[in-house]
Amino acid sequence: NPHDKYFKEIFSRKEETAALLKGMLPVELKKNIDFDALKPLKDTYVDEELKESFSDLVYVTKYRGKTEIMITLLFEHKSRPVDYPHLQLLRYLLRLWEAGIKQKKGLTPVIPIIFYHGKEPWKEQRFEDYFEGIDNTLQPFIPSFDYLLNDLSRYSDEEITGRYTDIITRTALLIFKNIFDEASLQKKFPYIFYHTREIENSETGEKFFVATFTYLFNFVEKIDINTVTKTIKTITEKGGDIAMTIAAQLERKGR
């Protein structure tokens, strides 16, 4: 899945993940999480059934300086709302906790974050809201847990720009938000890539350009590659050169 691959390439780095979390977490959570201690895990806890809807990136860090917690980024790669996400999350959390018990680590608090960028609105509701006829007597028998949702369709481009200060994180999120509107996406390139000149001479910046243009040129069928490369070159010369190189490679492969 091209969206999934691009998401993992961007947020497998803890710097971009920290920027993502700082821009979206509630204040009470954010002030108690040690972002410098974020550590990515290689493990995945998505089973074959969950794989149809989600892929995951898992990080561990400290809460209030002492409690180890896990933060999981669950990328919804079907780009449409999931029915009963709590059921899928419950299966996911169970796999994660069972793995911790087998490793003699006990149970670790988990903050599940669903990343969604589809066109249809995602309807959030509590797990207990799915059950009809629940009163205070039945309430204790219903599992109660929640997740955080990062639904990009809820924000304007300007809100995303204001919320996320990291250039790579912000640019990637703007691309994700606009990826399904091809005509609008191309018109917005000067806005989306405006600050990328600041990262063009870094190794991280070069990798970002390669990942981004590979994603765009492979996924967006109606994209005018020549126009795009010329536009990018006016913003960032090195980024434009990388875009042209990616385009030439795809042309040789029969793009």
C-alpha positions as CSV (number, residue, x, y, z in Angstrom):
1,N,0.0,0.0,0.0
2,P,1.7,3.3,-1.1
3,H,0.1,5.4,1.7
4,D,1.2,2.9,4.3
5,K,4.7,2.7,3.0
6,Y,5.1,6.5,2.9
7,F,3.6,6.9,6.4
8,K,6.2,4.4,7.8
9,E,9.1,6.0,6.0
10,I,8.2,9.4,7.5
11,F,7.2,8.3,11.1
12,S,9.8,5.6,11.6
13,R,12.0,8.4,12.8
14,K,11.4,9.5,16.3
15,E,11.9,13.2,15.5
16,E,9.0,13.3,13.2
17,T,6.9,11.1,15.5
18,A,7.6,13.5,18.4
19,A,6.5,16.4,16.2
20,L,3.3,14.6,15.3
21,L,2.5,13.8,18.9
22,K,3.3,17.3,20.1
23,G,0.9,18.7,17.6
24,M,-2.1,16.4,18.4
25,L,-1.9,15.1,21.9
26,P,-4.1,16.6,24.7
27,V,-2.2,19.0,26.9
28,E,-2.4,16.8,30.0
29,L,-0.9,13.9,28.2
30,K,1.7,16.0,26.3
31,K,3.2,17.6,29.4
32,N,3.8,14.3,31.1
33,I,5.4,12.4,28.1
34,D,9.2,12.3,27.7
35,F,9.5,12.9,23.9
36,D,13.3,12.7,24.1
37,A,13.0,9.1,25.4
38,L,10.8,7.9,22.5
39,K,12.2,4.6,21.2
40,P,10.8,2.8,18.1
41,L,10.2,-0.9,18.4
42,K,10.7,-3.3,15.4
43,D,7.8,-5.4,16.5
44,T,4.3,-5.3,14.9
45,Y,1.2,-6.4,16.7
46,V,-1.1,-6.4,13.7
47,D,-2.4,-9.9,12.9
48,E,-3.6,-11.2,9.5
49,E,-7.2,-10.0,10.2
50,L,-6.2,-6.6,11.4
51,K,-3.8,-6.2,8.5
52,E,-6.8,-5.6,6.2
53,S,-7.4,-2.2,7.8
54,F,-4.3,-1.2,9.9
55,S,-0.5,-1.2,10.0
56,D,1.3,-0.1,13.1
57,L,4.4,1.7,14.4
58,V,5.1,1.2,18.1
59,Y,7.1,3.4,20.4
60,V,8.0,3.2,24.0
61,T,8.8,6.1,26.3
62,K,8.4,7.4,29.9
63,Y,5.3,8.9,31.5
64,R,6.0,11.4,34.3
65,G,9.6,10.3,34.2
66,K,9.2,6.8,35.6
67,T,6.2,4.8,34.1
68,E,7.0,3.0,30.8
69,I,4.2,3.4,28.3
70,M,3.7,2.4,24.7
71,I,2.4,4.7,22.0
72,T,1.1,3.0,18.9
73,L,0.5,4.7,15.6
74,L,-2.2,2.8,13.7
75,F,-2.4,3.8,10.1
76,E,-5.8,3.2,8.6
77,H,-4.7,2.4,5.0
78,K,-8.1,1.6,3.4
79,S,-8.8,5.4,3.6
80,R,-12.3,4.9,4.8
81,P,-13.8,4.7,8.3
82,V,-13.6,1.3,10.1
83,D,-16.7,-0.3,11.5
84,Y,-16.4,-0.9,15.3
85,P,-12.8,0.3,15.7
86,H,-12.9,-0.6,19.4
87,L,-13.3,-4.3,18.6
88,Q,-10.2,-4.2,16.3
89,L,-8.3,-2.2,18.9
90,L,-9.2,-4.6,21.6
91,R,-7.8,-7.5,19.6
92,Y,-4.7,-5.4,18.9
93,L,-4.2,-4.4,22.6
94,L,-4.6,-8.0,23.7
95,R,-1.9,-9.2,21.3
96,L,0.4,-6.5,22.6
97,W,-0.2,-7.2,26.3
98,E,0.1,-11.0,25.8
99,A,3.5,-10.4,24.2
100,G,4.5,-8.3,27.2
101,I,3.5,-11.1,29.6
102,K,5.5,-13.7,27.6
103,Q,8.5,-11.4,27.8
104,K,8.1,-11.1,31.6
105,K,7.3,-7.4,31.4
106,G,3.8,-7.5,32.8
107,L,1.2,-5.1,31.4
108,T,2.2,-1.7,30.0
109,P,-0.2,1.2,29.5
110,V,-0.9,1.8,25.8
111,I,-2.0,5.0,24.0
112,P,-3.5,3.9,20.6
113,I,-3.6,6.6,18.0
114,I,-5.5,6.0,14.7
115,F,-4.2,8.1,11.8
116,Y,-6.9,8.6,9.2
117,H,-6.9,10.7,5.9
118,G,-9.9,9.4,4.0
119,K,-12.6,11.5,2.4
120,E,-15.5,10.1,4.5
121,P,-15.8,11.6,8.0
122,W,-14.8,9.3,10.8
123,K,-17.5,9.1,13.5
124,E,-16.1,8.8,17.0
125,Q,-18.1,7.2,19.8
126,R,-17.4,5.4,23.0
127,F,-17.3,1.6,23.1
128,E,-20.4,1.5,25.4
129,D,-22.4,3.5,22.9
130,Y,-22.5,0.6,20.6
131,F,-24.6,-1.4,23.1
132,E,-28.3,-0.7,23.5
133,G,-30.2,-0.7,26.8
134,I,-27.1,-0.3,29.0
135,D,-27.8,1.0,32.5
136,N,-25.6,1.5,35.6
137,T,-26.0,-2.2,36.5
138,L,-24.8,-3.5,33.1
139,Q,-22.1,-0.8,32.7
140,P,-19.4,-2.7,34.7
141,F,-19.6,-5.6,32.3
142,I,-18.7,-3.5,29.3
143,P,-14.9,-2.9,28.6
144,S,-14.1,0.8,28.8
145,F,-11.1,2.2,26.9
146,D,-10.5,4.8,24.3
147,Y,-8.2,5.8,21.5
148,L,-7.0,9.1,19.9
149,L,-7.9,9.9,16.4
150,N,-5.9,12.1,14.0
151,D,-8.4,12.7,11.2
152,L,-6.8,15.1,8.8
153,S,-10.1,15.8,7.0
154,R,-11.1,17.8,10.0
155,Y,-8.4,20.4,9.6
156,S,-7.7,23.1,7.0
157,D,-4.3,23.3,5.4
158,E,-3.7,26.5,7.5
159,E,-4.6,24.7,10.7
160,I,-2.2,21.9,10.0
161,T,0.5,24.4,9.2
162,G,-0.1,26.2,12.5
163,R,-0.3,23.0,14.5
164,Y,2.9,21.3,13.3
165,T,6.2,23.2,13.3
166,D,8.5,20.4,12.1
167,I,8.9,20.9,8.3
168,I,8.9,17.2,7.3
169,T,6.0,16.3,9.5
170,R,3.9,19.3,8.3
171,T,4.7,18.7,4.6
172,A,3.9,15.0,4.8
173,L,0.6,15.7,6.6
174,L,-0.5,18.3,4.0
175,I,0.3,15.8,1.3
176,F,-1.8,13.1,3.1
177,K,-4.7,15.5,3.6
178,N,-4.8,16.5,-0.1
179,I,-3.7,13.3,-1.8
180,F,-7.2,12.3,-3.1
181,D,-7.8,15.6,-4.8
182,E,-5.3,15.5,-7.5
183,A,-6.0,18.8,-9.2
184,S,-6.0,20.7,-5.9
185,L,-2.9,18.9,-4.7
186,Q,-0.8,20.1,-7.7
187,K,-2.1,23.7,-7.3
188,K,-1.1,23.6,-3.6
189,F,2.5,22.5,-4.1
190,P,4.0,26.0,-3.7
191,Y,2.2,26.2,-0.3
192,I,2.9,22.6,0.8
193,F,6.6,22.7,-0.1
194,Y,7.2,26.3,0.9
195,H,9.7,25.7,3.7
196,T,11.4,22.6,2.4
197,R,14.3,24.7,1.1
198,E,15.4,24.8,4.8
199,I,16.0,21.0,4.8
200,E,17.3,20.4,1.3
201,N,21.0,20.1,2.3
202,S,20.5,17.6,5.1
203,E,20.6,13.8,4.7
204,T,17.2,13.6,6.3
205,G,15.8,16.2,3.9
206,E,17.2,14.2,0.9
207,K,15.6,11.0,2.1
208,F,12.3,12.9,2.6
209,F,12.4,14.2,-1.0
210,V,13.1,10.7,-2.4
211,A,10.3,9.1,-0.3
212,T,7.8,11.9,-1.1
213,F,8.3,12.1,-4.9
214,T,8.4,8.3,-5.2
215,Y,5.0,8.3,-3.4
216,L,3.5,11.1,-5.4
217,F,4.7,10.0,-8.8
218,N,3.7,6.3,-8.3
219,F,0.3,7.0,-6.7
220,V,-1.2,10.1,-8.3
221,E,-2.0,8.9,-11.8
222,K,-3.0,12.3,-13.3
223,I,-0.1,14.2,-11.9
224,D,1.8,16.3,-14.5
225,I,5.4,15.3,-13.6
226,N,7.1,17.9,-15.7
227,T,5.0,20.7,-14.2
228,V,5.6,19.4,-10.7
229,T,9.3,19.1,-11.1
230,K,9.5,22.7,-12.5
231,T,7.4,24.0,-9.6
232,I,9.4,22.2,-7.0
233,K,12.7,23.5,-8.5
234,T,11.5,27.1,-8.1
235,I,11.0,26.4,-4.4
236,T,13.9,24.1,-3.6
237,E,16.6,23.5,-6.3
238,K,17.8,20.3,-4.7
239,G,14.3,19.0,-4.2
240,G,13.6,19.7,-7.8
241,D,16.7,17.8,-8.9
242,I,15.6,14.8,-6.8
243,A,12.1,15.0,-8.3
244,M,13.6,15.0,-11.8
245,T,15.8,12.0,-10.9
246,I,12.8,10.0,-9.6
247,A,10.7,10.9,-12.7
248,A,13.5,9.7,-15.0
249,Q,13.9,6.5,-13.0
250,L,10.1,5.8,-13.3
251,E,10.2,6.7,-17.0
252,R,12.9,4.0,-17.6
253,K,10.7,1.5,-15.8
254,G,7.8,2.3,-18.1
255,R,5.8,4.6,-15.8
